[in-house]
Amino acid sequence: MASAPKRPKAAAGSSGRGQGSADPLSAFLAWCGRAGVKLNPKVRQRRPWPSTTPPPHLLFLPPRFLPAPFSPKVRLSREGAVAGYGMLAAEELEVGEVLVSVPRSALLSQHTSPIRALLQDAQESLQSQSGWVPLLLALLYEYTASNSQWQPYFSLWQDFRSLDHPMFWPEEERTRLLQGTGIPEAVDKDLANIHLEYSSIILPFMESHPNIFDPKLHTLELYKQLVAFVMAYSFQEPLEEEDEDEKGPNPPMMVPVADILNHVANHNANLEYAPQCLRMVTTQPIGKGQEIFNTYGQMANWQLLHMYGFAEPYPGNTNDTADIQMVTVRKAALQRAKSEAQQQLVSEQWDFLCQLEMVGEEGAFVLGWDEVLTEEELSMTLKVLCMSEEEFKEYKEQDGWEDDSEEEENSTLSNEALSKLKTPCKKLLYDSVLLTLESYGSDLKAEQDLLNNKEAYEKLSRREQQALHVRYGQKRILHQLLELVR
């Protein structure tokens, strides 16, 4: 068995979590310098001579005549950022400028921690549904080690109080504020998986290495906080095209400085991966004083709140979506069935769609602002559920779903296409949207009034505001669909 460091002494601070610092950002920037992390420098210029050019025999220049030091064109700060720390432009930036370069040696992952050999030896027993266990074990070790080289990095999140994912909300508050959004159900699955992962994988591993880990220090609560930390701040390097079909996704890793950038859908920077380093690069011109935003991907507001603890105010998130649960469409079809025979037909049609893997008990049809993102599944579902008994029988016998015209198969279910659906399909979709809207605890008009009333909005708690943005965006998309199929 590979040797590994002894159990770390708890770092200074509450419950051994993070090392306190009067100025954590300064300590972190100093660490960046030692680790080879480079913020964008502007061109160094020589300071002018005070009067005439000095004589050539003057070999040793006074300090005031030395070249000016490098000065970054970006700065990290809480002031001016939309949330927490952020990166701001200290000078105007052009497209394609490197904002920060992070050498791979400065990344925090299962491959860079001192316990990497131990994690490598145990990789088979550390496999999990999330694929995050090795990184989380490395974080458990590093976060509580007073001599960890990553302490200046962790000091930016001393006790993770800034992480306000819905998994940390009381269940009553989560249900009340997020009913209908899909987040409570996602959180329930997360918490069940976290408890299972900790009890069945993490605890046995820690107990087999008591010289490194201590369950009294490396608790379930800390593990849950680190899961949220990985959710909110980690990166996964994309696979090469030739590896996409053969390998699973790369494990997550922490990328100092890059993870400080906040997110908006209309971002102005992007992370690029190179063999020796990772670089954050501008994708738009950025004015002096403006915040620099990365993208976490094409994320709907419910995904942002679930995984990152925030949502974008309407109408900022152009990637926002709303879901119609697949079983809701089945419910709407059953409600319009006027006889037992018609209800039986709907059940047979649903089973047929399940066999085609078009629908499932836990699936959802995803609606964007401009089109249905699950257009094949929704098109087929509407088509089949709106067939008469004779049409459905003929369709199955002729394997009709394989003989649809190429034009129909390749067309996207855009807003224009939705407005041109056949009347029975429109009616089924309309009823499905109405059922979906009933799952929320409030209506669109009440929330619009609240958003338009600045004084009332500012009296809301942060959680209430974030939940409002999620609900409102989803309902706007659903009401837009109602108008299209009315």
SVG drawing of the C-alpha trace seen along z (x, -y; Angstrom):
<svg xmlns="http://www.w3.org/2000/svg" viewBox="-67 -68 98 73">
<polyline fill="none" stroke="black" stroke-width="0.4" points="0.0,0.0 1.2,-3.4 2.4,-5.6 0.5,-8.8 0.8,-11.8 -0.4,-11.3 -3.7,-12.6 -3.7,-16.4 -3.9,-18.6 -7.1,-20.7 -6.5,-24.0 -7.2,-27.1 -10.8,-28.4 -14.2,-27.1 -14.3,-23.3 -11.0,-23.1 -12.5,-24.5 -10.3,-26.8 -7.5,-28.9 -8.4,-32.4 -6.8,-35.4 -7.3,-39.1 -7.0,-39.6 -7.7,-36.2 -7.6,-37.8 -4.1,-39.1 -2.9,-35.8 -4.5,-34.0 -2.9,-36.4 0.5,-35.8 -0.1,-32.0 -1.0,-32.5 2.4,-34.1 4.2,-31.2 2.1,-28.6 2.7,-30.2 -0.8,-31.5 -0.5,-34.6 -3.0,-37.4 -3.1,-39.4 -0.2,-41.9 -0.3,-45.0 2.9,-46.0 5.6,-47.3 6.8,-50.7 9.9,-52.6 9.3,-55.6 10.4,-58.9 13.6,-60.6 12.9,-63.7 14.8,-66.0 17.5,-65.3 18.8,-61.9 21.5,-60.7 25.1,-60.4 26.1,-57.0 28.6,-56.3 25.7,-56.2 25.4,-52.4 23.5,-52.2 20.1,-53.9 18.3,-55.1 15.2,-53.1 12.8,-55.8 14.3,-55.3 13.9,-51.5 11.3,-50.1 7.8,-50.1 6.6,-46.7 4.0,-44.7 0.5,-45.7 -2.5,-43.3 -5.2,-44.5 -7.7,-42.6 -8.3,-42.5 -10.1,-40.3 -12.5,-41.9 -15.8,-41.7 -16.5,-45.4 -18.2,-45.7 -18.9,-42.0 -22.5,-40.8 -21.9,-38.2 -19.0,-37.2 -15.6,-37.6 -15.4,-38.5 -13.0,-39.5 -13.1,-43.1 -11.3,-44.8 -8.7,-47.3 -8.2,-48.4 -10.0,-48.0 -9.7,-44.5 -9.9,-43.3 -11.3,-40.0 -8.9,-37.1 -6.9,-38.5 -5.7,-36.0 -7.1,-37.1 -5.4,-34.4 -3.1,-31.5 -3.3,-28.6 -0.6,-25.9 -1.8,-22.4 0.4,-22.0 -1.8,-24.6 -5.0,-22.7 -6.5,-21.0 -7.6,-17.5 -7.3,-13.9 -4.1,-13.9 -2.4,-16.8 -3.1,-16.1 -0.4,-14.4 -2.8,-11.5 -3.0,-10.9 -1.2,-7.5 -3.6,-6.3 -6.6,-7.4 -5.1,-5.7 -4.6,-2.4 -8.2,-2.4 -9.8,-3.7 -12.0,-0.6 -13.5,-0.9 -14.1,-4.6 -16.3,-4.4 -19.7,-6.0 -22.7,-7.3 -21.3,-10.9 -17.7,-10.1 -16.7,-12.8 -15.5,-10.6 -11.7,-10.8 -11.8,-14.6 -14.0,-14.9 -11.6,-12.8 -8.7,-15.0 -10.7,-18.0 -11.6,-16.5 -7.9,-16.0 -6.6,-19.3 -9.4,-21.5 -8.6,-20.3 -4.8,-20.1 -3.1,-23.1 0.0,-22.5 -1.9,-22.1 -0.5,-24.2 -4.1,-25.0 -5.0,-26.8 -4.8,-30.3 -7.2,-29.0 -9.6,-27.6 -9.4,-30.8 -11.7,-32.5 -14.5,-30.1 -13.6,-29.8 -16.7,-28.0 -18.7,-27.8 -21.4,-30.1 -21.6,-31.7 -22.9,-28.4 -26.6,-28.7 -27.7,-25.8 -31.3,-24.6 -29.9,-21.5 -29.1,-23.7 -32.5,-25.2 -35.0,-23.8 -37.3,-21.3 -40.4,-23.4 -38.8,-26.5 -37.5,-24.6 -41.0,-23.1 -42.8,-26.4 -40.6,-28.5 -39.7,-26.0 -42.8,-23.9 -43.3,-23.1 -39.8,-24.1 -38.3,-20.6 -35.7,-21.6 -37.1,-19.9 -37.2,-16.6 -33.6,-17.1 -32.4,-18.0 -34.1,-15.0 -32.1,-12.8 -28.9,-14.6 -29.3,-14.3 -30.1,-10.5 -27.0,-10.0 -24.8,-12.0 -25.8,-10.0 -25.4,-6.7 -22.0,-7.8 -20.7,-8.9 -21.9,-5.8 -21.0,-3.2 -17.8,-4.6 -16.3,-7.5 -16.6,-6.1 -15.2,-2.6 -12.2,-4.3 -11.6,-6.7 -11.8,-3.8 -9.2,-1.8 -6.9,-4.9 -7.2,-6.2 -3.7,-7.8 -5.1,-10.2 -8.8,-10.6 -11.0,-11.1 -14.8,-10.7 -15.2,-13.2 -13.4,-15.8 -14.3,-14.7 -18.1,-14.6 -21.1,-14.1 -21.9,-17.8 -18.5,-18.8 -18.8,-16.3 -22.2,-17.8 -20.6,-21.3 -17.7,-20.0 -20.2,-18.4 -21.9,-21.9 -18.4,-23.4 -17.6,-21.1 -21.1,-21.7 -20.5,-25.5 -16.8,-25.9 -15.3,-22.8 -14.6,-22.4 -14.6,-19.3 -12.3,-19.2 -14.1,-18.1 -13.0,-14.9 -11.4,-14.8 -13.8,-13.9 -12.3,-10.5 -12.7,-9.6 -16.3,-10.7 -17.8,-7.3 -15.2,-5.2 -14.6,-7.1 -16.8,-8.5 -16.5,-12.2 -13.3,-13.5 -13.4,-13.9 -14.0,-17.4 -11.1,-19.6 -10.7,-22.9 -9.2,-25.7 -8.0,-28.7 -8.9,-32.2 -11.0,-30.8 -13.5,-29.6 -13.9,-33.2 -15.5,-34.5 -19.3,-34.8 -21.7,-33.5 -24.2,-35.1 -25.7,-33.6 -24.3,-36.5 -20.8,-35.9 -17.6,-37.7 -14.9,-35.1 -14.4,-31.4 -12.0,-28.8 -9.6,-27.2 -7.6,-24.0 -4.0,-23.6 -1.5,-20.8 0.5,-22.8 -2.1,-25.2 -5.7,-26.5 -6.4,-30.0 -9.4,-32.3 -9.8,-34.3 -12.1,-37.2 -14.8,-36.5 -16.0,-40.1 -14.5,-43.6 -14.7,-44.6 -14.7,-48.2 -12.6,-49.4 -14.4,-48.7 -16.8,-46.1 -17.1,-42.6 -15.8,-39.7 -18.2,-36.7 -17.5,-33.1 -20.2,-30.7 -21.1,-27.5 -22.8,-26.2 -26.3,-26.6 -28.0,-26.4 -31.7,-27.1 -32.4,-29.1 -33.6,-26.0 -30.2,-24.3 -28.3,-27.4 -30.1,-27.6 -29.9,-23.9 -26.2,-23.5 -24.7,-27.0 -27.1,-28.7 -28.3,-31.6 -30.5,-32.5 -30.4,-35.1 -33.1,-37.9 -35.6,-37.9 -35.0,-38.4 -31.2,-37.9 -31.1,-34.1 -31.6,-33.4 -31.0,-29.7 -33.9,-29.4 -36.3,-26.5 -39.5,-25.1 -40.5,-21.5 -43.7,-19.6 -43.5,-16.3 -44.2,-13.5 -46.7,-11.9 -48.6,-15.3 -49.2,-14.9 -50.5,-11.3 -52.8,-12.8 -54.1,-15.4 -54.8,-12.7 -56.6,-10.5 -58.7,-13.5 -60.1,-14.1 -60.9,-10.4 -64.7,-10.2 -65.0,-6.4 -63.2,-3.5 -62.3,-2.3 -60.7,-5.6 -58.7,-5.5 -57.6,-2.0 -56.4,-3.3 -54.4,-6.1 -52.7,-3.5 -51.8,-1.4 -50.4,-4.4 -48.4,-5.4 -46.9,-1.8 -46.1,-2.0 -44.2,-5.3 -42.4,-3.8 -41.2,-0.9 -39.9,-3.4 -38.1,-5.2 -39.9,-8.4 -41.4,-8.8 -40.8,-7.6 -42.3,-8.0 -39.7,-10.5 -39.0,-12.2 -39.9,-15.7 -40.4,-17.7 -38.1,-20.7 -39.3,-24.0 -36.9,-26.9 -37.8,-30.4 -37.6,-29.8 -38.2,-26.0 -38.9,-22.7 -35.5,-21.2 -36.9,-17.7 -38.8,-18.1 -38.5,-14.5 -40.0,-13.1 -42.8,-15.7 -43.7,-15.5 -44.0,-11.7 -45.9,-11.8 -48.5,-14.3 -48.9,-12.5 -49.5,-9.0 -51.7,-10.2 -53.9,-12.1 -54.5,-9.0 -57.8,-7.2 -58.0,-3.5 -57.9,-2.7 -55.0,-5.1 -53.0,-3.7 -53.5,-0.1 -52.4,-0.9 -49.5,-2.9 -48.2,0.0 -48.7,2.6 -46.9,0.5 -44.1,-0.6 -45.1,-4.0 -42.8,-5.8 -39.9,-4.7 -41.6,-5.8 -42.2,-9.5 -41.0,-11.9 -37.5,-13.1 -38.7,-16.7 -40.9,-15.9 -38.0,-14.1 -35.5,-16.9 -37.8,-19.8 -37.3,-21.5 -40.4,-22.2 -39.9,-25.9 -42.4,-28.4 -43.7,-28.8 -44.1,-25.0 -45.9,-24.8 -48.5,-27.4 -49.1,-25.2 -49.8,-21.9 -53.0,-20.1 -55.9,-21.1 -56.0,-17.9 -52.3,-18.2 -52.7,-21.9 -55.5,-21.0 -53.6,-18.2 -50.5,-20.5 -52.7,-23.3 -54.2,-21.1 -50.8,-19.8 -49.5,-23.4 -52.5,-24.2 -51.9,-21.2 -48.2,-22.1 -49.1,-25.7 -51.3,-24.2 -48.3,-22.6 -46.9,-26.0 -48.0,-27.7 -48.6,-31.1 -49.7,-32.6 -47.7,-34.6 -49.5,-38.0 -48.8,-38.0 -45.1,-37.4 -44.9,-40.0 -46.4,-42.5 -43.9,-41.6 -41.0,-42.0 -42.3,-45.4 -42.6,-46.6 -39.0,-47.5 -39.8,-48.2 -41.7,-44.9 -39.0,-43.0 -36.2,-44.3 -38.0,-43.2 -37.8,-39.6 -35.0,-37.4 -32.3,-36.4 -33.7,-32.9 -37.2,-34.3 -35.7,-36.5 -33.8,-33.6 -36.8,-31.3 -38.9,-34.1 -36.6,-34.4 -36.8,-30.6 -40.6,-30.4 -41.2,-33.6 -39.0,-32.5 -40.5,-29.1 -44.1,-30.5 -43.3,-33.1 -42.2,-30.3 -45.3,-28.2 -47.6,-31.2 -45.9,-31.9 -46.7,-28.3 -50.3,-28.7 -50.6,-31.7 -48.9,-29.7 -51.3,-26.7 -54.5,-28.6"/>
</svg>
